[in-house]
Amino acid sequence: MSPHTPPQVSPTARVSSMRRRRKSPPPPSAVVVRRSSVVVRRSSAAVRRRSPPQEAKFWKLYKEDKPSCAIVIRTAAGLVHLLAQLLEPFMPSFSREVFKQLNLPLQFSLSDEGGEVLLASRPWEILPRNHKIGTPQPLFKELTDEEVQQYKDKFAGNQADRRARDAEAANMAADQLKKTKLSTTSKTQPAADRELTLARLDIRVGKILKAEKHPNADSLYVEEIDVGGAETRTIVSGLVKYIPLEEMQNRMVCVLCNLKPAKMRDVMSQGMVLAASSSDGSKVELVEPPESAEIGERVRFQGFEGEPDVVLNPTKKVWETLVVDLHTDENLVACYKDLPFTTDAGVCKVSSISNGTIR
């Protein structure tokens, strides 16, 4: 064979080589990431071109340069519109709420063919001039320090660590079942088949016997709480920033006792102390039963009768669904919708937060 003659390749080898070179299409998530980077890059460049100098103060624009102020506002609204389009496959309810508040029809297409990606380089043109948006409302609730820590603990470590934590929590829940006095199972409807109502919550009158700082977390307290029936619960609460330690001692409180136990920074928490927060989140107060209320008494809500679940199933989102309607009224009374937290000694209240949220 001549040195200039190319080597012969069999058809089988040629097909195999072509298969190795052929690239599989990228997954949808990769496409979204790529488009997101294009939109962000073009939009950032556009904002830099249209914005006032870096040393300018944007809050002065309304008084001193209304045309530039209008561009900044329209640009920001356009970027929110783009983010809602990009996130719709992953957070559909968020994106729909954004379009509702922007007072725009739902339109989630974002493609080169339709010109949407090109329009991302001019985000101030996405919303028409003199467009009137809808009523703005917060899209996400603020997570408390306690909730943040719960998520950190829940997803920390590897899969084996999480399995070990789940097993420990299951054992703790089994111990709770043995200690809890319930009516016979023949009279109790299975939790999986029950209607999602307040009757499934085990909220009790408790008394803090001792509270101290969490050894591994600056924002958390560890409390020992008497919840009746000769039972003392260890509960972790994210209240350090709001309530001084000395005010946590010997307090009467309302305790949600049938949450699934969860480890928070190496301390197993066996419930939740209920507290109200102001609308801006700057103030938090404990929900307190009357001083004469009996420790261990179950807090009642008129019209919701029945035994609580022994342990709330986290996958059923019972607490997460009901908590959105817990609040304080104008008279400082803790309520579910318009029903007060009630004990034999009277209703449960907070010190000063009216129309606050309870969690």
Phi, psi and chi 1 to 4 in degrees:
 res  aa     phi    psi   chi1   chi2   chi3   chi4
   1 MET       -  133.8 -178.0  174.4   63.7      -
   2 SER   -64.8  145.0  167.9      -      -      -
   3 PRO   -63.4  -17.9   20.8  -31.8      -      -
   4 HIS   -92.4   -3.7  -59.9  -69.5      -      -
   5 THR   -85.0  124.7  -56.6      -      -      -
   6 PRO   -66.9  146.1   23.7  -32.2      -      -
   7 PRO   -64.7  146.3   23.8  -33.1      -      -
   8 GLN   -80.0  135.0  -63.3  -62.7  -45.5      -
   9 VAL  -117.7  129.2 -179.8      -      -      -
  10 SER   -68.6  152.5   68.8      -      -      -
  11 PRO   -55.4  -38.5  -23.9   33.4      -      -
  12 THR   -63.0  -44.2  -57.3      -      -      -
  13 ALA   -65.4  -37.5      -      -      -      -
  14 ARG   -65.1  -42.1 -172.6  177.6  -62.4  111.5
  15 VAL   -63.9  -42.3  170.3      -      -      -
  16 SER   -61.7  -41.2  -61.3      -      -      -
  17 SER   -64.4  -40.8  176.8      -      -      -
  18 MET   -63.7  -38.3  -69.4  174.6   64.1      -
  19 ARG   -63.9  -38.2  -74.3  176.0  177.8  170.4
  20 ARG   -67.2  -35.4  -74.6 -164.9  -60.9  -90.4
  21 ARG   -79.4  -23.4  -69.7 -164.7  -59.5  -92.5
  22 ARG   -69.0  129.6 -173.7  178.9  -61.5  153.5
  23 LYS   -96.2  136.1  -66.5 -177.6  178.8  179.6
  24 SER   -76.0  150.1   58.2      -      -      -
  25 PRO   -63.3  144.4   23.2  -33.4      -      -
  26 PRO   -67.3  151.0   26.1  -33.9      -      -
  27 PRO   -66.3  157.2   24.0  -33.3      -      -
  28 PRO   -54.8  -37.3  -24.2   32.5      -      -
  29 SER   -62.4  -36.0   57.9      -      -      -
  30 ALA   -67.5  -36.4      -      -      -      -
  31 VAL   -63.4  -43.6  174.6      -      -      -
  32 VAL   -63.1  -42.0  171.5      -      -      -
  33 VAL   -62.1  -43.4  169.9      -      -      -
  34 ARG   -64.1  -44.5 -174.3  167.9   64.7 -114.3
  35 ARG   -65.5  -37.5  -71.2  178.9  177.8  173.1
  36 SER   -61.1  -42.8  -59.6      -      -      -
  37 SER   -64.8  -37.4   63.6      -      -      -
  38 VAL   -64.4  -46.2  171.4      -      -      -
  39 VAL   -62.7  -46.9  168.0      -      -      -
  40 VAL   -62.7  -42.5  170.9      -      -      -
  41 ARG   -64.1  -47.3 -172.5  166.6   58.0 -109.6
  42 ARG   -66.9  -40.3  -68.0 -177.9  178.9  178.7
  43 SER   -67.4  -40.7  -60.7      -      -      -
  44 SER   -61.6  -42.2  -62.2      -      -      -
  45 ALA   -63.8  -39.7      -      -      -      -
  46 ALA   -65.5  -41.8      -      -      -      -
  47 VAL   -63.7  -39.6  169.5      -      -      -
  48 ARG   -64.3  -36.1  -75.9 -165.6  -62.6  -88.8
  49 ARG   -71.1  -35.4  -69.8 -165.4  -59.2  -90.4
  50 ARG   -94.7  -15.1  -54.1  -68.7  -65.6 -167.0
  51 SER   -80.5  157.4  -62.6      -      -      -
  52 PRO   -69.6  169.7   23.1  -32.1      -      -
  53 PRO   -54.7  156.6  -22.7   31.5      -      -
  54 GLN   -59.0  -33.4 -173.7  173.6    2.5      -
  55 GLU   -77.5   -9.4   63.5  -87.4    9.5      -
  56 ALA   -72.2  150.4      -      -      -      -
  57 LYS  -101.6  118.6  -65.6 -179.6  173.3   58.1
  58 PHE   -62.0  -33.0  -76.1   94.6      -      -
  59 TRP   -69.9  -10.5   56.8   86.6      -      -
  60 LYS   -88.4  -11.3  -71.1 -174.4  176.1 -178.9
  61 LEU   -62.5  -38.1  -72.7  178.1      -      -
  62 TYR   -59.4  -37.2 -179.5   76.2      -      -
  63 LYS   -85.6  -34.2  -66.1 -178.1  178.2  179.5
  64 GLU  -105.0  -24.4  -60.1  177.1   -0.3      -
  65 ASP  -152.5   76.5 -171.5   -4.9      -      -
  66 LYS   -63.3  -35.4  -72.8 -166.0  175.4 -178.0
  67 PRO   -59.9  -43.9  -27.4   36.7      -      -
  68 SER   -66.8  -37.0  -66.3      -      -      -
  69 CYS   -61.0  -42.3  179.2      -      -      -
  70 ALA   -62.5  -38.9      -      -      -      -
  71 ILE   -65.6  -43.4  -69.6  174.5      -      -
  72 VAL   -61.7  -45.6  170.2      -      -      -
  73 ILE   -64.7  -44.9  -64.1  -61.2      -      -
  74 ARG   -66.7  -34.9  -69.6  175.4   60.5 -164.2
  75 THR   -65.2  -44.8  -60.9      -      -      -
  76 ALA   -62.4  -43.1      -      -      -      -
  77 ALA   -64.2  -37.6      -      -      -      -
  78 GLY   -65.2  -38.9      -      -      -      -
  79 LEU   -66.4  -38.9  -69.1  175.6      -      -
  80 VAL   -61.9  -40.7  170.5      -      -      -
  81 HIS   -58.8  -44.8  177.4  -80.9      -      -
  82 LEU   -65.3  -42.8  -71.0  170.1      -      -
  83 LEU   -62.2  -39.1  -72.0  172.9      -      -
  84 ALA   -63.0  -38.4      -      -      -      -
  85 GLN   -64.5  -44.4  -71.7 -179.6  -56.4      -
  86 LEU   -67.4  -35.5  -69.7  167.2      -      -
  87 LEU   -89.4   -5.6  -67.2  173.3      -      -
  88 GLU   -56.5  -39.5 -166.9  -85.4  -23.9      -
  89 PRO   -64.7  -24.4  -21.2   33.5      -      -
  90 PHE  -104.5  -30.1  -51.9  100.2      -      -
  91 MET  -135.4   67.4  -56.5  171.3   66.4      -
  92 PRO   -60.8  -39.6   18.9  -31.4      -      -
  93 SER   -66.9  -36.8   58.9      -      -      -
  94 PHE   -62.0  -47.6  159.1   79.7      -      -
  95 SER   -64.2  -39.9  -63.3      -      -      -
  96 ARG   -66.1  -37.1  -78.6  166.1  171.6   73.8
  97 GLU   -68.4  -35.9 -178.3   61.8   23.8      -
  98 VAL   -61.7  -47.6  167.8      -      -      -
  99 PHE   -63.4  -35.4  -87.6   78.7      -      -
 100 LYS   -63.7  -45.3  176.0 -177.4  175.5 -178.0
 101 GLN   -71.1  -28.4  -66.1 -168.0   26.3      -
 102 LEU   -77.8   -8.6  -71.4  176.0      -      -
 103 ASN    59.8   47.3 -166.3   24.4      -      -
 104 LEU  -126.2  151.3  -68.2  171.6      -      -
 105 PRO   -68.2  151.7   24.6  -33.7      -      -
 106 LEU   -65.6  125.0  -61.4 -179.3      -      -
 107 GLN  -154.3   98.0 -157.9  -76.3  101.1      -
 108 PHE  -102.7    3.7  -60.1  120.2      -      -
 109 SER   -66.8  137.5  171.8      -      -      -
 110 LEU  -147.5   90.4 -169.7   60.5      -      -
 111 SER  -137.8  159.3   64.2      -      -      -
 112 ASP   -67.4  -38.5  -67.5  -45.4      -      -
 113 GLU   -63.1  -39.0  -66.2   80.4    4.3      -
 114 GLY   -83.2   -4.9      -      -      -      -
 115 GLY    85.1    2.7      -      -      -      -
 116 GLU   -67.9  -39.0  -69.0   92.1   -4.3      -
 117 VAL   -66.9  -38.4  174.1      -      -      -
 118 LEU   -63.5  -38.0  179.6   61.5      -      -
 119 LEU   -65.6  -22.0 -172.8   60.1      -      -
 120 ALA   -62.4  -22.0      -      -      -      -
 121 SER   -78.1   -7.4   63.2      -      -      -
 122 ARG  -133.3   62.3  -57.3 -172.8  -55.9  -82.5
 123 PRO   -62.0  -22.0   21.7  -32.6      -      -
 124 TRP   -70.6   -9.3   54.7   87.7      -      -
 125 GLU   -98.2   -2.8  -64.5 -178.4    2.3      -
 126 ILE   -68.4  -47.3  -66.9  177.0      -      -
 127 LEU   -89.1  132.1  -89.8   66.8      -      -
 128 PRO   -66.9  157.3   23.1  -32.5      -      -
 129 ARG   -60.4  144.1  -69.9 -178.7  179.4  -84.5
 130 ASN    62.6   19.7  -58.6  -43.9      -      -
 131 HIS   -70.0  137.9  176.4   75.2      -      -
 132 LYS  -105.3  119.8 -175.2  176.7 -179.3  179.9
 133 ILE   -79.0  169.8   66.2  170.8      -      -
 134 GLY   -80.3 -162.4      -      -      -      -
 135 THR   -81.7  117.7  -57.2      -      -      -
 136 PRO   -74.3  137.2   26.3  -32.1      -      -
 137 GLN  -142.7  154.0  -66.1  178.6  -21.4      -
 138 PRO   -59.2  136.3  -22.9   33.3      -      -
 139 LEU   -90.5  -23.2  -67.6  170.9      -      -
 140 PHE  -133.9  145.1  -58.0   99.8      -      -
 141 LYS   -85.7  150.7   71.3  171.8 -173.9  177.2
 142 GLU   -73.9  132.0 -179.7 -176.6    4.2      -
 143 LEU   -79.7  136.1  -68.5  177.0      -      -
 144 THR   -74.5  164.0   63.9      -      -      -
 145 ASP   -58.6  -35.6  -68.1  -23.0      -      -
 146 GLU   -65.3  -43.2 -176.0  175.8   -3.3      -
 147 GLU   -66.9  -40.7  -70.1  171.0  -39.3      -
 148 VAL   -59.5  -43.8  170.1      -      -      -
 149 GLN   -67.0  -35.3 -166.9   58.3   55.2      -
 150 GLN   -62.0  -43.1  -75.9  178.0  -19.5      -
 151 TYR   -65.8  -40.5  -76.5  117.3      -      -
 152 LYS   -60.9  -46.0  -74.0 -177.9  178.1  178.6
 153 ASP   -68.2  -36.5  -67.8  -22.7      -      -
 154 LYS   -64.3  -39.4 -179.8  177.0 -180.0  179.4
 155 PHE  -106.8    6.6  -63.6  106.2      -      -
 156 ALA   -73.6  154.4      -      -      -      -
 157 GLY    77.1 -172.0      -      -      -      -
 158 ASN   -94.4 -176.3   54.9   33.3      -      -
 159 GLN   -63.3  -36.6 -168.2  172.4   22.0      -
 160 ALA   -64.7  -39.7      -      -      -      -
 161 ASP   -62.6  -43.3  -65.4  -27.5      -      -
 162 ARG   -65.7  -38.3  -69.6 -168.2  -73.6  -86.2
 163 ARG   -63.0  -40.6  -74.7  175.2  177.6  169.0
 164 ALA   -63.5  -41.1      -      -      -      -
 165 ARG   -65.0  -41.1  -72.6 -162.9  -62.1  -90.1
 166 ASP   -62.4  -40.3  -70.9  -17.4      -      -
 167 ALA   -64.7  -40.9      -      -      -      -
 168 GLU   -64.6  -42.0 -174.2  175.6   -4.7      -
 169 ALA   -64.8  -37.1      -      -      -      -
 170 ALA   -64.4  -40.8      -      -      -      -
 171 ASN   -64.2  -39.5  -68.1  -26.3      -      -
 172 MET   -64.8  -40.6 -171.5   76.4   72.2      -
 173 ALA   -64.7  -37.3      -      -      -      -
 174 ALA   -63.9  -38.0      -      -      -      -
 175 ASP   -65.0  -39.6  -68.6  -21.9      -      -
 176 GLN   -60.5  -39.6  -80.7 -174.4 -145.7      -
 177 LEU   -61.1  -39.9  174.7   59.3      -      -
 178 LYS   -66.5  -32.9  -65.0  176.2 -177.0  177.0
 179 LYS   -85.8  -20.9  -64.0  177.1 -178.7  177.6
 180 THR   -81.7  131.6  -56.0      -      -      -
 181 LYS   -91.1  111.2  -64.2  178.8 -179.7  179.2
 182 LEU  -121.0  161.5  -63.7  174.8      -      -
 183 SER   -71.0  168.8   58.9      -      -      -
 184 THR   -59.3  148.0   58.9      -      -      -
 185 THR   -64.1  -23.7   54.3      -      -      -
 186 SER   -67.3  -22.2   60.5      -      -      -
 187 LYS   -96.3   -6.0  -63.2 -179.2 -178.7  179.8
 188 THR  -107.9  125.9  -56.2      -      -      -
 189 GLN   -72.2  138.5 -171.0  176.4    6.7      -
 190 PRO   -54.3  138.7  -24.1   33.1      -      -
 191 ALA   -57.8  -35.5      -      -      -      -
 192 ALA   -65.5  -25.3      -      -      -      -
 193 ASP  -100.2   -2.1  -59.6  -30.5      -      -
 194 ARG   -81.2  150.7  -63.6 -179.0   64.5 -173.3
 195 GLU   -67.1  147.8 -174.9 -178.9   -1.1      -
 196 LEU   -83.5   91.7 -156.8  159.5      -      -
 197 THR  -135.5  174.6   71.1      -      -      -
 198 LEU   -63.6  -20.1  -77.0  176.0      -      -
 199 ALA   -60.1  -19.9      -      -      -      -
 200 ARG   -83.6  -10.1  -61.0 -179.1   64.6  173.0
 201 LEU   -91.2  137.6  -58.2 -177.4      -      -
 202 ASP  -105.5   82.4 -175.6    9.4      -      -
 203 ILE   -97.8  121.8  -59.7  175.8      -      -
 204 ARG  -122.5  158.2  -60.0 -173.2 -143.9  166.4
 205 VAL   -75.3  128.0  173.8      -      -      -
 206 GLY  -132.6  167.6      -      -      -      -
 207 LYS  -133.6  126.8 -176.5  173.4 -176.8  177.6
 208 ILE   -72.7  117.1  -60.6  177.0      -      -
 209 LEU   -84.9  -34.9  -55.7  177.2      -      -
 210 LYS  -157.5  139.3 -179.5  179.5   68.6  172.2
 211 ALA  -133.4  139.8      -      -      -      -
 212 GLU  -148.7  163.2   58.1 -172.3    8.6      -
 213 LYS   -66.3  142.4  -70.4  -77.0 -168.0   70.3
 214 HIS   -65.0  133.0 -166.2  -63.4      -      -
 215 PRO   -65.6  -20.5   23.0  -32.8      -      -
 216 ASN  -120.7    8.4  -57.9  -37.6      -      -
 217 ALA  -149.9  120.8      -      -      -      -
 218 ASP   -68.6  -25.0  -66.8  -22.6      -      -
 219 SER   -94.7    2.6   63.3      -      -      -
 220 LEU  -117.5  145.3  -57.7  177.2      -      -
 221 TYR  -103.8  152.5  -74.9  134.2      -      -
 222 VAL  -116.8  120.3  178.8      -      -      -
 223 GLU  -115.2  144.8  -56.2  110.8   20.7      -
 224 GLU  -103.9  118.2  -61.9  -64.4  -35.2      -
 225 ILE  -124.6  127.8  -58.0  179.3      -      -
 226 ASP   -79.2  118.5 -178.2   -2.0      -      -
 227 VAL  -113.7   18.6  -66.6      -      -      -
 228 GLY    90.2  166.3      -      -      -      -
 229 GLY    62.7   33.6      -      -      -      -
 230 ALA    57.3   29.0      -      -      -      -
 231 GLU  -114.6  129.4 -178.1 -177.8    3.1      -
 232 THR  -115.8  128.3  -59.7      -      -      -
 233 ARG  -106.1  143.4  -63.2  -81.6 -174.6   96.4
 234 THR   -94.1  123.7  -61.4      -      -      -
 235 ILE  -132.2  135.6  -65.5  179.7      -      -
 236 VAL  -103.2  130.7  179.6      -      -      -
 237 SER  -133.1  140.3  -56.1      -      -      -
 238 GLY   -90.4   63.9      -      -      -      -
 239 LEU  -116.1    5.5  -61.8  170.7      -      -
 240 VAL   -58.4  -39.8  171.4      -      -      -
 241 LYS   -73.6  -12.9  -67.3 -164.6  -59.2 -175.6
 242 TYR  -115.6  -32.6  -52.6  102.1      -      -
 243 ILE  -127.7  123.0  -57.0  175.2      -      -
 244 PRO   -60.8  150.5  -21.4   31.9      -      -
 245 LEU   -58.7  -39.6 -178.2   59.1      -      -
 246 GLU   -66.0  -25.1   57.4  -89.6   17.9      -
 247 GLU   -82.9   -6.1  -65.8 -176.7   14.3      -
 248 MET   -89.1  -10.9  -67.7  -70.6  -66.2      -
 249 GLN   -80.6  135.6  -48.7  -60.8  -29.2      -
 250 ASN    55.6   35.9  -60.1  -50.3      -      -
 251 ARG   -93.9  142.0  -68.7  -75.4  -67.4  -89.1
 252 MET   -80.9  133.1  -62.3  -70.9  -74.3      -
 253 VAL  -141.1  165.7  -70.2      -      -      -
 254 CYS  -102.7  129.1  -68.2      -      -      -
 255 VAL  -122.7  126.5 -177.7      -      -      -
 256 LEU   -81.3  110.3  179.4   61.7      -      -
 257 CYS   -97.6  -10.7  -70.4      -      -      -
 258 ASN  -111.6   24.8   59.4  -17.9      -      -
 259 LEU   -67.9  150.1  -78.1 -179.9      -      -
 260 LYS   -66.9  128.8 -176.9  178.1  179.3 -179.5
 261 PRO   -55.6  142.7  -25.1   34.5      -      -
 262 ALA  -139.7  138.7      -      -      -      -
 263 LYS   -83.4  128.8 -176.1  170.9  -75.5 -170.7
 264 MET  -123.8  105.2  -60.2 -179.1   66.2      -
 265 ARG    52.8   52.3  -63.0  -63.4  -68.7  -90.4
 266 ASP    74.3    7.7  -60.4  -35.5      -      -
 267 VAL  -118.9  125.1  175.2      -      -      -
 268 MET   -77.9  122.0 -172.9   64.4   73.6      -
 269 SER   -99.0  129.1 -177.4      -      -      -
 270 GLN  -110.8   39.0  -60.7  169.8  -85.7      -
 271 GLY   153.2 -166.5      -      -      -      -
 272 MET  -144.6  131.5  177.6 -173.7  -66.2      -
 273 VAL   -83.8  126.8  174.9      -      -      -
 274 LEU   -82.6  136.6  -61.0 -174.4      -      -
 275 ALA  -143.1  154.1      -      -      -      -
 276 ALA  -106.6  144.6      -      -      -      -
 277 SER  -124.5  148.2   60.3      -      -      -
 278 SER   -70.6  168.0   57.3      -      -      -
 279 SER   -61.4  -32.8   56.9      -      -      -
 280 ASP   -92.5    1.7   61.3    0.4      -      -
 281 GLY    75.0    7.8      -      -      -      -
 282 SER   -84.7  -14.8   62.6      -      -      -
 283 LYS  -134.2  136.6 -168.7  174.8 -176.5 -179.6
 284 VAL  -135.3  135.3  174.2      -      -      -
 285 GLU  -134.7  147.6  -65.0  174.6   -9.5      -
 286 LEU   -71.8  143.2  -64.8  172.5      -      -
 287 VAL   -80.6  120.2  175.9      -      -      -
 288 GLU  -115.2  129.5  -62.5 -176.6   85.2      -
 289 PRO   -75.9  167.4   25.4  -30.5      -      -
 290 PRO   -58.9  149.3  -22.7   33.0      -      -
 291 GLU   -59.6  -30.0  -77.1  -67.9  -25.4      -
 292 SER   -88.0    2.3   57.4      -      -      -
 293 ALA   -65.7  146.9      -      -      -      -
 294 GLU   -80.3  129.8 -178.2 -179.9   -5.1      -
 295 ILE   -62.8  131.4  -65.2  174.1      -      -
 296 GLY    96.0  -12.3      -      -      -      -
 297 GLU   -64.8  138.4  177.5 -174.7   -4.6      -
 298 ARG   -81.1  132.0 -172.1  177.2  172.4 -159.2
 299 VAL   -72.7  133.7  175.7      -      -      -
 300 ARG  -112.5  158.7  -56.4 -175.5  -54.6  -82.5
 301 PHE  -134.3  123.7  -59.4   86.5      -      -
 302 GLN   -56.8  129.8 -175.6  177.8    2.2      -
 303 GLY    93.6   -7.7      -      -      -      -
 304 PHE  -118.2   96.1  -66.5   96.4      -      -
 305 GLU  -110.5  162.0  -50.2  -63.3  -24.9      -
 306 GLY   123.1  162.8      -      -      -      -
 307 GLU   -76.3  144.9  -63.8  -68.2  -17.1      -
 308 PRO   -76.6  163.5   31.0  -36.4      -      -
 309 ASP   -61.6  145.9  -67.2    5.9      -      -
 310 VAL   -64.3  -48.8  177.0      -      -      -
 311 VAL  -138.6  128.9  178.3      -      -      -
 312 LEU   -68.4  130.8  -64.1  174.4      -      -
 313 ASN   -76.1  116.2 -173.8  -20.8      -      -
 314 PRO   -58.0  -29.7  -21.3   32.2      -      -
 315 THR   -73.1  -19.3   63.3      -      -      -
 316 LYS   -86.1  -11.7  -58.9  -60.3 -178.7 -177.6
 317 LYS    55.4   41.1  -56.6  -65.2 -176.5 -176.2
 318 VAL   -65.8  -54.2  176.7      -      -      -
 319 TRP   -63.4  -44.0  169.3 -113.6      -      -
 320 GLU   -61.1  -32.7  -68.8   80.3   -1.1      -
 321 THR   -76.6  -40.2  -58.4      -      -      -
 322 LEU   -80.0  -30.5  -63.2  172.4      -      -
 323 VAL   -64.9  -23.8   71.6      -      -      -
 324 VAL   -64.8  -19.0  -62.9      -      -      -
 325 ASP  -104.2   10.9  -69.8  -46.4      -      -
 326 LEU   -90.5  132.6  -60.5 -176.6      -      -
 327 HIS  -162.4  172.7   64.8   97.5      -      -
 328 THR  -105.7  145.4   58.9      -      -      -
 329 ASP   -93.6 -172.4   65.1   13.4      -      -
 330 GLU   -68.0  -16.0   61.1  -84.4    7.8      -
 331 ASN   -98.8   13.1  -63.0  -44.6      -      -
 332 LEU    72.8   13.2  -50.1 -179.3      -      -
 333 VAL   -85.7  134.5  175.9      -      -      -
 334 ALA   -74.0  132.1      -      -      -      -
 335 CYS  -138.9  154.8  -61.8      -      -      -
 336 TYR  -107.2  112.5  169.1   75.2      -      -
 337 LYS    54.8 -112.9  -63.0 -176.3  177.6  178.7
 338 ASP  -109.5   15.4   58.4  -11.5      -      -
 339 LEU  -102.0  123.3  -58.7  175.3      -      -
 340 PRO   -75.4  151.4   27.4  -34.4      -      -
 341 PHE   -66.1  118.4  -74.6   48.5      -      -
 342 THR  -123.2  137.5  -55.1      -      -      -
 343 THR  -126.0  172.8   69.9      -      -      -
 344 ASP   -62.0  -26.0  -71.4  -19.2      -      -
 345 ALA   -91.2   -3.3      -      -      -      -
 346 GLY   133.6 -168.2      -      -      -      -
 347 VAL   -90.7  160.7  -61.9      -      -      -
 348 CYS   -93.5  142.9  -55.7      -      -      -
 349 LYS  -139.8  172.6  -55.5 -179.5   73.7  173.8
 350 VAL  -117.6  170.7  -64.6      -      -      -
 351 SER   -74.2  -46.5  -61.2      -      -      -
 352 SER  -148.7   -7.2   64.2      -      -      -
 353 ILE   -89.0  107.5  -61.6  175.4      -      -
 354 SER   -96.4  147.4   61.0      -      -      -
 355 ASN    53.7   39.6  -59.1  -48.5      -      -
 356 GLY   -98.0  170.8      -      -      -      -
 357 THR   -97.8  146.6   57.7      -      -      -
 358 ILE  -114.6  135.3  -66.8  176.2      -      -
 359 ARG  -153.6      -   61.7  177.4   75.1  170.5
